[in-house]
Amino acid sequence: MNNKQMLGLRLRELRKRKGINQDKLAELIDVDPTTISNIENGKNYPSLINLENILKALNSNFIEAFDFEHKNDTIDLLFQINEKLKNNPDKIEDFYKIVIALTK
């Protein structure tokens, strides 16, 4: 997945977390709804002004918008989990309990 797609997915997550649909977001920032759709689907990057307006409407910021590390592929995620646990061996049991609880 490329950065354009990952940014689009992240903006979609932020929009859904706020509980608004694409049409409402488009209305709030005064763009056509297809603009929002194309951004969220990774077809287009948002212009800087549109990105600023989207983030303002979603009560978010640039750091949060570009925080899509969790969207990495499975191998990258497993590597990162392993690194975190390697540096925190006392957390392995807690991590295991969380994984079990999430997969029930």
N, C-alpha and C positions, 0 to 999 in steps of 0.2 A: 504494500500500500504506500502510495507516495504522500508527500507532505500536504499537497492540496486536498487529497481525500481525507487525510487524518484531521486537518483543520476543519473541514466540512463536517465530519462526524462529531468533532468536539463541540462545534457551534450548535449542532443539532441537540447534543446532550444538554448543553447549557440552556437552550430554548425550552426543551421539554421539562427540565428541572424547574424552570420558571412557570410552566403550565400554560404556555401560549402556543398557538399554532402558527404555521408559516404565514398565513394571510394576515394575522394580527401583527406579527413582527414586521412584515412588509409595510403595513399601515403605519406602525409606530415610527419607522425610519423613512417613510415616504419613498418607497421603491416598489417596483412591480413584484408580485409574489414569485414570479419565475426567477427573479434575481436571487431570492433566498433559496429557492429549490436548487438552482444551479450551484450555488455556493455549498450547500449542505451535501449535495451529491458528488462533490469534488470535480465538477466540470469547470468551474471558474474560481479564481481567487477573488475575495472581496477587495474592492478598492479600499484604500486606507480610510477614507471618510466613511464608507459603509461599515467597515470593521469597527471603527470608533463608535458609530451610531448603534450598531448591533450590540456591542458590549455595554454601552450606556443603557440601552433598553432592557438588557438582561441583567442589569446591575452586576456586571462582571468586569474583568480587566484583562489586559494583554497576557499577563502571566498565566492566568487561568485558561485563557483561550488556547495558548500554545502548550498547555500541560496535557499532552496526549501520549506520554510515555507508556501508559497502561494499554495503549492500542497496538503495541509491538506484537510481532508474531510469537507463537507459543515457545519456540526455542529461546528467543531473547528473554521472554518472561521467566521461563524456568531457570535460565542462567542468572537473571537478576535476583530471583528468589533464593537460589543457592548461595549467591554472594552475600545477601543479607543475613542468611542463616549461618553462614560460615563465620561472619563477623559477630554474630550474636548467638552462640551455641546454647545459651540458657533460655532462649526463646523457642527452640525447636518443638518442645512439648506443647506449648501454647499454640504455635502455628498449626501443629497437627490437629489439635482439638478444633480449631477454627475450620480447617479444611473438612474435617469429618462433619461438623455441624452444617456447613454449607452444602455438602453433597448428600445429605439425608433427604 
